[in-house]
Amino acid sequence: MFDNLSDKLDKAFHVLKGHGQITEVNVAETLKEVRRALLDADVNFKTAKEFTNTVKEKALGQDVLTTLKPGQLMVKLVKDELIELMGGEAAGVDLSGSPSVILMAGLQGSGKTTFSGKLANFLKTKKTKKPLLVACDVYRPAAIDQLHVVGDQIGVEVFSDKGNSDPVAIAKAGIEHAKANGHNVVIVDTAGRLAVDEEMMNEISNIHTAITPNETLFVVDSMTGQDAVNTAKAFNDVLDFNGVILTKLDGDTRGGAALSIKSVVNKPIKFIGTGEKMDAIDVFYPSRMADRILGMGDVVSLVERAQEQYDEEEARKLHKKIAKNQFGFDDFLSQIQQIKKMGSMKDLLGMIPGAGKALKGMDIDDDAFKGVEAIIHSMTPSERSNPSLLNGSRKKRIAKGSGTSIQEVNQLLKQFNQMSKMMKMMQGGGGRKMMQMMQGMK
């Protein structure tokens, strides 16, 4: 996501990063490239033009021409304006009702049903709610079955009535079922169409009027770019929805929808879908997204994901093992499992400042740890707890059992030993030694 835009913005700022004389012409040329980059990312033309005009006014007003580091100041101004363009602050969902009702709307194929499940899972695990999914798509073949499959995956009840073809009646019955069974959030999944039409708009409008939801969320496939923004506008004119959900941001998208939608419909992006799994949902933070677009990473989100997987009791046990020099491959495997729970590897590495450029063009497989896990699983329990036992014949057996080579086994042992030493140094406060070791590692 946004890789192409990030590259082009970086090239635009390069004009101001040299030590040559900075002039109003340089600034104008940089912003011309910025606007071109935004248009290439499928940002609305009017939005792109207003964006660069605002940055130019601020740049000249802050004496970019006389500052010692004009490139850095320009990056800051563009970042601030990107944050503003995408909504400024993160927008939450209104969960004040009893039950709170959330109506999902959008075109067919936007990922509405899947995201209804993701949202239910998010509210269940992060907000300790008891959600109910209501299946109101009475047209698409197997739509109700799909929602039941999603509900089973995440352990959330699904209300449906296959014999009823009236989505308004199903929605109202679903809310009554929620009240009677202690559900405090109701997520109503509605039918989509292949295009905006009068029949579709009338139906979603009737459901909206009948159930008066706390939140109406418009689900849009970010890969459709500017068409997504136009569709959002058409829906907003009828529904006056509360916020937008952007799905498929992990795909080959240019990002124009994320950058344009707030300025066109004046409604915040509330959530984004970042993968296929049920936990691949993130609250949309404009400031963090701006950092990622400009290649600054997203350390805050990375730390938050790590904290979600952090187990205090396990950490205490690990601390003692490291202190006694008893850190083994079972502990290493446990750490790998925690990292895998945090999300896709490419997404995680993209959150590290500067990693985006280093990883450009690389295809990072989510099964990146598969070889490492196979090697560890091919070890005996005693070998895992005491890696010093691993002699030549044992390594040969492990390589054969894991379908890898002796070189790969040796490489893992080398990395494991370096990591063990680093952990020991961190506990002993040997910061300088650890930095020297890190500089020597690839």
C-alpha positions as CSV (number, residue, x, y, z in Angstrom):
1,M,0.0,0.0,0.0
2,F,1.2,3.5,-0.9
3,D,4.6,2.2,-2.0
4,N,4.5,4.1,-5.4
5,L,3.3,7.3,-3.7
6,S,6.0,7.1,-1.1
7,D,8.7,6.7,-3.7
8,K,7.4,9.7,-5.7
9,L,7.1,11.9,-2.7
10,D,10.7,11.0,-1.7
11,K,11.9,12.0,-5.2
12,A,10.0,15.3,-4.9
13,F,11.6,16.2,-1.6
14,H,15.0,15.3,-3.0
15,V,15.1,18.7,-4.9
16,L,15.2,20.5,-1.5
17,K,17.6,18.1,0.2
18,G,20.7,19.2,-1.7
19,H,23.0,22.0,-0.5
20,G,22.3,24.2,-3.5
21,Q,20.4,27.5,-3.3
22,I,16.8,27.2,-2.3
23,T,14.4,29.4,-4.2
24,E,10.7,29.9,-4.6
25,V,11.1,28.1,-8.0
26,N,12.6,25.0,-6.1
27,V,9.6,25.0,-3.7
28,A,7.1,25.3,-6.6
29,E,8.9,22.5,-8.5
30,T,8.8,20.2,-5.5
31,L,5.1,20.8,-4.9
32,K,4.4,20.3,-8.6
33,E,6.0,16.8,-8.2
34,V,4.0,16.2,-5.0
35,R,0.7,17.0,-6.9
36,R,1.8,14.7,-9.7
37,A,2.5,11.9,-7.2
38,L,-1.0,12.4,-5.6
39,L,-2.7,12.3,-9.0
40,D,-0.8,9.1,-9.9
41,A,-2.1,7.7,-6.6
42,D,-5.6,8.3,-7.9
43,V,-6.3,11.2,-5.6
44,N,-9.2,13.5,-6.7
45,F,-7.7,16.4,-8.9
46,K,-9.4,19.1,-6.9
47,T,-8.2,17.6,-3.6
48,A,-4.6,17.3,-4.9
49,K,-4.6,20.9,-6.2
50,E,-6.0,22.3,-2.9
51,F,-3.5,20.2,-0.9
52,T,-0.4,21.6,-2.7
53,N,-1.7,25.2,-2.7
54,T,-2.2,25.0,1.1
55,V,1.3,23.5,1.6
56,K,2.8,26.2,-0.6
57,E,1.2,29.0,1.4
58,K,2.4,27.5,4.6
59,A,5.9,26.8,3.2
60,L,6.4,30.4,2.1
61,G,4.9,31.7,5.3
62,Q,7.4,29.7,7.4
63,D,10.4,30.9,5.5
64,V,11.4,27.6,3.9
65,L,13.7,29.5,1.6
66,T,15.9,30.7,4.5
67,T,15.8,27.7,6.8
68,L,18.9,25.5,7.1
69,K,17.0,22.3,6.3
70,P,14.3,23.2,3.9
71,G,13.7,19.6,2.8
72,Q,12.9,18.5,6.4
73,L,10.6,21.4,6.9
74,M,8.8,20.7,3.7
75,V,8.3,17.0,4.7
76,K,6.8,18.2,8.0
77,L,4.4,20.5,6.2
78,V,3.3,17.8,3.8
79,K,2.9,15.3,6.7
80,D,0.8,17.8,8.7
81,E,-1.4,18.4,5.6
82,L,-1.7,14.7,4.9
83,I,-3.0,14.1,8.5
84,E,-5.5,16.9,8.0
85,L,-6.6,15.6,4.6
86,M,-7.3,12.1,6.1
87,G,-9.3,13.5,9.0
88,G,-6.9,14.7,11.7
89,E,-7.9,12.5,14.6
90,A,-8.9,8.8,14.8
91,A,-12.7,8.5,14.9
92,G,-14.3,5.9,17.2
93,V,-17.6,4.1,16.9
94,D,-20.7,5.0,18.9
95,L,-21.5,2.0,21.2
96,S,-23.9,3.9,23.5
97,G,-27.2,2.1,22.5
98,S,-28.8,-0.8,24.3
99,P,-28.1,-2.6,22.1
100,S,-25.9,-0.4,20.0
101,V,-26.9,-1.0,16.3
102,I,-24.3,-0.8,13.5
103,L,-25.6,-0.8,9.9
104,M,-23.1,-2.0,7.2
105,A,-23.7,-0.6,3.7
106,G,-21.7,-0.9,0.4
107,L,-21.5,-2.3,-3.1
108,Q,-21.3,-6.1,-3.8
109,G,-17.7,-7.3,-3.6
110,S,-16.5,-4.6,-1.3
111,G,-15.8,-7.1,1.5
112,K,-18.9,-6.0,3.6
113,T,-19.8,-9.5,4.9
114,T,-16.2,-10.4,5.8
115,F,-15.6,-7.0,7.5
116,S,-18.9,-7.4,9.5
117,G,-17.2,-10.4,11.0
118,K,-13.9,-8.6,11.6
119,L,-15.7,-5.8,13.3
120,A,-17.7,-8.2,15.5
121,N,-14.4,-10.0,16.4
122,F,-12.8,-6.6,17.2
123,L,-15.6,-5.5,19.4
124,K,-15.7,-8.9,21.2
125,T,-11.9,-9.2,21.8
126,K,-10.9,-5.5,22.2
127,K,-14.0,-3.9,23.6
128,T,-15.4,-6.9,25.6
129,K,-18.8,-6.7,23.9
130,K,-21.2,-9.5,23.1
131,P,-22.1,-8.8,19.4
132,L,-24.8,-10.3,17.2
133,L,-24.5,-10.5,13.4
134,V,-27.7,-10.1,11.5
135,A,-27.9,-11.5,7.9
136,C,-30.0,-9.1,5.8
137,D,-28.6,-9.9,2.4
138,V,-31.6,-11.9,0.9
139,Y,-30.4,-11.7,-2.7
140,R,-26.8,-12.9,-3.1
141,P,-26.5,-16.7,-3.2
142,A,-24.9,-18.2,-0.1
143,A,-24.6,-14.7,1.5
144,I,-26.4,-15.9,4.7
145,D,-24.3,-19.1,4.8
146,Q,-21.1,-17.0,4.4
147,L,-22.0,-14.9,7.4
148,H,-22.7,-18.1,9.5
149,V,-19.3,-19.4,8.5
150,V,-17.7,-16.1,9.6
151,G,-19.6,-16.2,12.8
152,D,-18.5,-19.7,13.6
153,Q,-14.9,-18.7,13.0
154,I,-15.0,-16.0,15.6
155,G,-17.5,-17.5,18.0
156,V,-20.2,-14.9,17.4
157,E,-23.9,-15.8,17.0
158,V,-25.6,-15.0,13.6
159,F,-29.3,-14.3,13.4
160,S,-30.9,-15.1,10.0
161,D,-34.3,-16.1,8.6
162,K,-33.9,-17.9,5.2
163,G,-37.7,-18.1,4.7
164,N,-38.1,-14.3,4.9
165,S,-37.3,-12.1,1.9
166,D,-37.9,-8.8,3.7
167,P,-34.6,-7.4,5.0
168,V,-36.4,-4.7,7.1
169,A,-38.3,-7.4,9.0
170,I,-35.2,-9.5,9.5
171,A,-33.2,-6.5,10.8
172,K,-36.0,-5.6,13.3
173,A,-36.3,-9.2,14.4
174,G,-32.5,-9.4,14.8
175,I,-32.5,-6.4,17.2
176,E,-35.4,-8.0,19.2
177,H,-33.4,-11.2,19.4
178,A,-30.3,-9.3,20.7
179,K,-32.4,-7.6,23.4
180,A,-33.8,-11.0,24.5
181,N,-30.4,-12.7,24.6
182,G,-28.1,-10.2,26.2
183,H,-26.3,-9.0,23.0
184,N,-25.1,-5.4,23.5
185,V,-24.0,-4.8,19.9
186,V,-26.0,-5.6,16.7
187,I,-24.1,-5.6,13.3
188,V,-26.5,-5.6,10.4
189,D,-25.0,-6.9,7.2
190,T,-27.0,-5.7,4.2
191,A,-27.2,-6.6,0.5
192,G,-24.9,-5.0,-2.0
193,R,-25.3,-4.4,-5.8
194,L,-22.8,-4.4,-8.6
195,A,-23.6,-0.7,-9.1
196,V,-25.5,2.1,-7.4
197,D,-29.2,1.9,-8.4
198,E,-32.5,3.3,-7.2
199,E,-33.8,-0.1,-5.9
200,M,-30.7,-0.6,-3.8
201,M,-30.8,2.9,-2.3
202,N,-34.5,2.6,-1.5
203,E,-33.9,-0.7,0.3
204,I,-30.9,0.5,2.4
205,S,-32.8,3.7,3.2
206,N,-35.8,1.7,4.4
207,I,-33.7,-0.4,6.7
208,H,-31.9,2.7,8.0
209,T,-35.3,4.4,8.8
210,A,-36.7,1.2,10.4
211,I,-33.8,0.5,12.8
212,T,-32.3,4.0,13.4
213,P,-28.8,2.7,13.9
214,N,-26.2,4.3,16.2
215,E,-23.7,3.9,13.4
216,T,-24.0,3.6,9.7
217,L,-20.7,2.5,8.1
218,F,-20.0,2.6,4.4
219,V,-17.7,-0.3,3.4
220,V,-15.6,0.4,0.3
221,D,-13.0,-1.5,-1.6
222,S,-9.9,0.7,-1.7
223,M,-8.6,-1.0,-4.8
224,T,-11.4,0.7,-6.8
225,G,-9.7,4.1,-6.2
226,Q,-11.6,7.2,-7.4
227,D,-14.7,5.1,-8.2
228,A,-14.8,4.3,-4.5
229,V,-15.0,8.0,-3.6
230,N,-17.8,8.6,-6.1
231,T,-19.8,5.6,-4.8
232,A,-19.3,6.9,-1.2
233,K,-20.7,10.3,-2.2
234,A,-23.8,8.6,-3.8
235,F,-24.4,6.6,-0.6
236,N,-23.8,9.5,1.7
237,D,-26.4,11.6,-0.2
238,V,-29.0,9.0,0.7
239,L,-27.8,7.6,4.1
240,D,-25.8,10.4,5.6
241,F,-23.5,7.7,7.0
242,N,-21.2,8.2,10.1
243,G,-18.0,6.8,8.7
244,V,-16.1,4.8,6.1
245,I,-14.4,1.4,6.3
246,L,-11.6,0.9,3.7
247,T,-11.0,-2.8,2.9
248,K,-8.2,-4.5,0.9
249,L,-5.6,-2.0,1.9
250,D,-3.1,-4.9,1.9
251,G,-3.6,-5.3,-1.9
252,D,-2.0,-3.5,-4.9
253,T,-3.8,-0.2,-4.2
254,R,-2.6,3.3,-5.1
255,G,-4.2,4.7,-2.0
256,G,-6.3,7.5,-3.6
257,A,-9.5,6.5,-1.8
258,A,-7.8,6.8,1.6
259,L,-6.5,10.3,0.7
260,S,-9.6,11.7,-1.0
261,I,-12.6,10.2,0.7
262,K,-12.7,12.5,3.8
263,S,-12.4,15.7,1.7
264,V,-15.2,14.6,-0.7
265,V,-17.8,13.3,1.7
266,N,-16.6,15.0,4.9
267,K,-16.9,11.7,6.9
268,P,-14.0,10.0,8.7
269,I,-12.4,6.7,7.8
270,K,-13.0,4.7,11.0
271,F,-11.4,1.3,10.2
272,I,-9.2,-0.3,7.6
273,G,-8.9,-3.9,6.5
274,T,-5.3,-5.1,6.3
275,G,-5.6,-8.8,5.3
276,E,-7.8,-11.8,5.0
277,K,-7.7,-13.1,8.6
278,M,-10.5,-12.2,11.1
279,D,-8.0,-10.1,13.2
280,A,-6.8,-8.1,10.2
281,I,-8.6,-4.9,11.2
282,D,-7.1,-1.6,12.4
283,V,-8.5,1.6,13.8
284,F,-7.6,4.3,11.2
285,Y,-5.1,6.8,12.6
286,P,-4.4,9.6,10.1
287,S,-1.1,10.5,11.7
288,R,0.2,7.0,11.6
289,M,-0.9,6.6,8.0
290,A,0.9,9.8,7.1
291,D,4.1,8.5,8.7
292,R,3.9,5.3,6.7
293,I,3.2,7.2,3.4
294,L,6.3,9.3,4.0
295,G,8.5,6.3,4.9
296,M,8.7,7.1,8.6
297,G,7.2,3.7,9.7
298,D,4.5,3.3,12.4
299,V,6.3,2.4,15.6
300,V,3.2,3.1,17.8
301,S,1.1,0.5,16.0
302,L,4.0,-2.0,16.1
303,V,4.3,-1.5,19.9
304,E,0.5,-1.8,20.4
305,R,0.4,-5.1,18.5
306,A,3.4,-6.4,20.6
307,Q,1.6,-5.4,23.8
308,E,-1.5,-7.3,22.8
309,Q,0.6,-10.5,22.6
310,Y,2.6,-9.7,25.8
311,D,2.1,-12.2,28.6
312,E,3.6,-10.9,31.9
313,E,3.9,-14.3,33.5
314,E,5.7,-15.8,30.4
315,A,8.0,-12.7,30.3
316,R,8.9,-13.3,33.9
317,K,9.8,-16.9,33.3
318,L,11.8,-16.0,30.2
319,H,13.7,-13.3,32.2
320,K,14.8,-16.0,34.7
321,K,15.8,-18.4,32.0
322,I,18.0,-15.8,30.3
323,A,19.6,-14.8,33.6
324,K,20.4,-18.5,34.3
325,N,21.6,-19.0,30.7
326,Q,18.8,-21.5,30.1
327,F,17.2,-19.9,27.1
328,G,16.5,-22.7,24.6
329,F,14.8,-23.4,21.3
330,D,11.4,-24.0,22.9
331,D,11.5,-20.5,24.2
332,F,12.7,-19.2,20.8
333,L,9.7,-21.1,19.2
334,S,7.4,-19.4,21.7
335,Q,8.7,-16.0,20.7
336,I,8.1,-16.8,17.0
337,Q,4.5,-17.8,17.7
338,Q,3.9,-14.4,19.4
339,I,5.4,-12.5,16.4
340,K,3.2,-14.5,14.0
341,K,0.0,-13.5,16.0
342,M,0.9,-9.8,15.5
343,G,0.0,-9.9,11.8
344,S,1.7,-10.4,8.3
345,M,5.4,-10.1,8.2
346,K,5.4,-7.5,5.4
347,D,2.9,-5.4,7.3
348,L,5.0,-5.6,10.5
349,L,8.3,-4.8,8.8
350,G,6.6,-1.9,7.0
351,M,6.0,-0.3,10.5
352,I,9.7,0.0,11.1
353,P,11.1,3.4,10.1
354,G,13.2,3.1,6.9
355,A,12.3,-0.5,6.3
356,G,9.9,0.3,3.5
357,K,12.7,1.4,1.2
358,A,14.9,-1.6,2.2
359,L,12.1,-4.0,1.5
360,K,11.1,-2.5,-1.8
361,G,10.4,-5.2,-4.5
362,M,10.9,-8.0,-1.9
363,D,8.2,-10.6,-1.7
364,I,8.0,-11.4,2.1
365,D,6.1,-14.6,2.6
366,D,3.9,-15.0,5.7
367,D,5.5,-18.5,6.0
368,A,8.9,-16.9,6.5
369,F,9.3,-18.8,9.8
370,K,8.3,-22.2,8.3
371,G,11.9,-23.4,7.8
372,V,13.0,-22.3,11.2
373,E,10.0,-24.0,12.8
374,A,10.6,-27.2,10.9
375,I,14.3,-27.3,12.0
376,I,13.3,-26.8,15.7
377,H,10.5,-29.4,15.5
378,S,13.1,-31.9,14.1
379,M,15.2,-31.5,17.3
380,T,14.8,-33.8,20.3
381,P,13.5,-32.2,23.6
382,S,17.0,-32.4,25.1
383,E,18.6,-30.7,22.0
384,R,16.0,-27.9,22.2
385,S,16.8,-27.2,25.8
386,N,20.5,-27.7,25.4
387,P,21.7,-26.5,21.9
388,S,25.3,-27.2,22.8
389,L,24.6,-30.9,22.1
390,L,24.2,-30.3,18.4
391,N,27.2,-31.9,16.8
392,G,27.8,-32.7,13.1
393,S,25.8,-36.0,13.0
394,R,22.8,-34.4,15.0
395,K,22.8,-31.4,12.6
396,K,22.7,-33.8,9.6
397,R,19.8,-35.7,11.1
398,I,17.9,-32.4,11.8
399,A,18.5,-31.1,8.3
400,K,17.2,-34.3,6.8
401,G,14.1,-34.4,9.1
402,S,13.2,-30.8,8.4
403,G,13.8,-30.9,4.6
404,T,16.5,-28.2,4.9
405,S,20.3,-28.1,4.5
406,I,23.1,-28.3,7.1
407,Q,24.0,-24.7,6.1
408,E,20.5,-23.6,7.1
409,V,20.7,-25.4,10.4
410,N,24.1,-23.8,11.1
411,Q,22.7,-20.4,10.1
412,L,19.8,-20.8,12.6
413,L,22.2,-21.9,15.4
414,K,24.4,-18.8,14.7
415,Q,21.4,-16.4,14.8
416,F,20.1,-18.2,18.0
417,N,23.5,-17.8,19.7
418,Q,23.8,-14.1,18.7
419,M,20.2,-13.5,20.0
420,S,21.0,-15.3,23.3
421,K,24.1,-13.2,23.9
422,M,22.2,-10.0,23.0
423,M,19.4,-10.9,25.5
424,K,22.0,-11.6,28.2
425,M,23.7,-8.2,27.5
426,M,20.4,-6.4,27.7
427,Q,19.8,-7.9,31.2
428,G,23.3,-7.1,32.3
429,G,23.1,-3.5,31.0
430,G,25.9,-4.0,28.4
431,G,24.5,-1.5,26.0
432,R,27.7,-0.6,24.3
433,K,28.8,-4.2,23.7
434,M,25.3,-5.0,22.4
435,M,25.4,-2.1,19.9
436,Q,28.8,-3.3,18.7
437,M,27.4,-6.8,18.2
438,M,24.3,-5.5,16.4
439,Q,26.5,-3.5,14.0
440,G,28.4,-6.7,13.2
441,M,25.2,-8.6,12.4
442,K,23.4,-8.6,9.1
